[in-house]
Amino acid sequence: MDLLNLGIKSIFIENMVFSYFLGMCSFLAVSKKVSTAFGLGLAVVFVLGITVPMNWLLNEYVLNEGALSWLGSNFAEIDLSFLRFIMFIAIIAAMVQLVEMTIEKFSPSLYGSLGIFLPLIAVNCAILGSSLFMAQRDYTIGEATVFGFGSGTGFFLAIIALAAIREKLRYSNVPDGLKGLGITMFITGLMGIAFMSFMGISI
Amino acid sequence: MSTETIEAPVAKESEALLSKRRKKFITDPLNDDNPVTVQVLGICSALAVTTQMKPTMVMAMSVIFVLIFSNLIISLMRNAIPGRVRIIVQLAVVATLVTLVNEVLKAYAFDIYKQLSVFIGLIITNCIVMGRLEAFALGNKPYDSVLDGLGSGLGYSWIILAVAFFRELWGSGKVFGYDLMGAIGFENFSANGLMVSPVGAFIVLGFIIWVQRAKTGYVEH
């Protein structure tokens, strides 16, 4: 039940885009068409679902204070948490590469639709952000997995909704200075208000 | 640009420390080529930390620091980095600098460090940093790269400070924690909760973009 609650929380209430502004760059850049937004969203869910538990393992068994005690009592005092940023980003970059190669080998059609987005994802702040939140909040492995998938799904929903709105928006008469980024900011703000209504829901 | 300086090394020496060409590196990103509002980079952190002026100021300084030094380091190494692994090298350099900033803040400004939480770490994936490294530092001389980093950093800074100013003023009636609304006579100023929430950030930035583009005449198609 706790896990379900956390899942709902990370999808709707603490949505990556609307409450933490993570992944805004690709959120704005790749939301012009629903089909491409769908591809990127799917890739984000995929990569987040893998990297957050991976980084959890790394954090638990290598980086945290005393995490190396499984190597022997000499290592029990070591605190490597200052290496967190470098290790997390390295794992993310490596996992993205691995996922890309695996998909290319086993499902060329999926690779065709996801392929170009995967390299982009390595520098998407939603991915690194989720891992850092996971480390900060001391999740368990189960929670970390649910949190990863949940935040990915939240991003997926947000980017598809925005892309659908922007497709319709093409036929509207927007003031010159607001075209593109300006109006998109307002729309995102309004969507954020809608997502605020989920606040306080718990199961 | 580079071939020109190789052919005429004397001209290079006589180029002023802040010649017209170099001044453009700093002034361009302020308005006409602003990293946030025109190039649409680094929006994540521009919005997330801007509920108050003080953490925003720290964030701006951290980003300027990381931009200048990562530009300098990558520019010094630009001829030694093989093209295929450049992204990893860039990430490693940036992550090291960010770790440095993180540890310094943790030691000397713990309250602000707590407030900024993960967003210091997210400077690593701030697209402005990677963008400048890719677009500028890999192909230019160290001094020019430093100026370019400074310019982009300042362009980013004034946008996030402007957003933070309006959000703090309307959200709590204060500026840098000083009760400005009370001081100019609005004793019973009722704070607008929407400004402090994420939604306020989007709307304020939307307006800033609108005003700026109305002034510079830039239209996106």
Chai-1 contact restraints between the chains, C-beta under 6 A:
chainA,res_idxA,chainB,res_idxB,connection_type,confidence,min_distance_angstrom,max_distance_angstrom,comment,restraint_id
A,F18,B,P198,contact,1.0,0.0,6.0,A-B,restraint_1
A,S19,B,P198,contact,1.0,0.0,6.0,A-B,restraint_2
A,F21,B,C44,contact,1.0,0.0,6.0,A-B,restraint_3
A,F21,B,L47,contact,1.0,0.0,6.0,A-B,restraint_4
A,F21,B,A48,contact,1.0,0.0,6.0,A-B,restraint_5
A,L22,B,C44,contact,1.0,0.0,6.0,A-B,restraint_6
A,M24,B,I43,contact,1.0,0.0,6.0,A-B,restraint_7
A,M24,B,C44,contact,1.0,0.0,6.0,A-B,restraint_8
A,C25,B,C127,contact,1.0,0.0,6.0,A-B,restraint_9
A,L28,B,V40,contact,1.0,0.0,6.0,A-B,restraint_10
A,F85,B,A95,contact,1.0,0.0,6.0,A-B,restraint_11
A,F85,B,V98,contact,1.0,0.0,6.0,A-B,restraint_12
A,F85,B,T99,contact,1.0,0.0,6.0,A-B,restraint_13
A,F85,B,G121,contact,1.0,0.0,6.0,A-B,restraint_14
A,F85,B,I124,contact,1.0,0.0,6.0,A-B,restraint_15
A,I86,B,A95,contact,1.0,0.0,6.0,A-B,restraint_16
A,I89,B,L91,contact,1.0,0.0,6.0,A-B,restraint_17
A,I89,B,A95,contact,1.0,0.0,6.0,A-B,restraint_18
A,I89,B,I124,contact,1.0,0.0,6.0,A-B,restraint_19
A,V123,B,T125,contact,1.0,0.0,6.0,A-B,restraint_20
A,V123,B,M130,contact,1.0,0.0,6.0,A-B,restraint_21
A,C125,B,C44,contact,1.0,0.0,6.0,A-B,restraint_22
A,C125,B,L122,contact,1.0,0.0,6.0,A-B,restraint_23
A,C125,B,T125,contact,1.0,0.0,6.0,A-B,restraint_24
A,L128,B,T125,contact,1.0,0.0,6.0,A-B,restraint_25
A,G129,B,V118,contact,1.0,0.0,6.0,A-B,restraint_26
A,G129,B,L122,contact,1.0,0.0,6.0,A-B,restraint_27
A,L132,B,V118,contact,1.0,0.0,6.0,A-B,restraint_28
A,L132,B,G121,contact,1.0,0.0,6.0,A-B,restraint_29
A,D176,B,V219,contact,1.0,0.0,6.0,A-B,restraint_30
A,G177,B,W210,contact,1.0,0.0,6.0,A-B,restraint_31
A,G177,B,R213,contact,1.0,0.0,6.0,A-B,restraint_32
A,G177,B,A214,contact,1.0,0.0,6.0,A-B,restraint_33
A,L178,B,W210,contact,1.0,0.0,6.0,A-B,restraint_34
A,K179,B,V219,contact,1.0,0.0,6.0,A-B,restraint_35
A,K179,B,E220,contact,1.0,0.0,6.0,A-B,restraint_36
A,G180,B,E220,contact,1.0,0.0,6.0,A-B,restraint_37
A,L181,B,V40,contact,1.0,0.0,6.0,A-B,restraint_38
A,L181,B,I209,contact,1.0,0.0,6.0,A-B,restraint_39
A,G182,B,G206,contact,1.0,0.0,6.0,A-B,restraint_40
A,G182,B,I209,contact,1.0,0.0,6.0,A-B,restraint_41
A,G182,B,W210,contact,1.0,0.0,6.0,A-B,restraint_42
A,M185,B,F202,contact,1.0,0.0,6.0,A-B,restraint_43
A,M185,B,L205,contact,1.0,0.0,6.0,A-B,restraint_44
A,M185,B,G206,contact,1.0,0.0,6.0,A-B,restraint_45
A,F186,B,G206,contact,1.0,0.0,6.0,A-B,restraint_46
A,T188,B,F202,contact,1.0,0.0,6.0,A-B,restraint_47
A,G189,B,V199,contact,1.0,0.0,6.0,A-B,restraint_48
A,G189,B,F202,contact,1.0,0.0,6.0,A-B,restraint_49
A,G189,B,I203,contact,1.0,0.0,6.0,A-B,restraint_50
A,G192,B,P198,contact,1.0,0.0,6.0,A-B,restraint_51
A,G192,B,V199,contact,1.0,0.0,6.0,A-B,restraint_52
A,I193,B,V199,contact,1.0,0.0,6.0,A-B,restraint_53
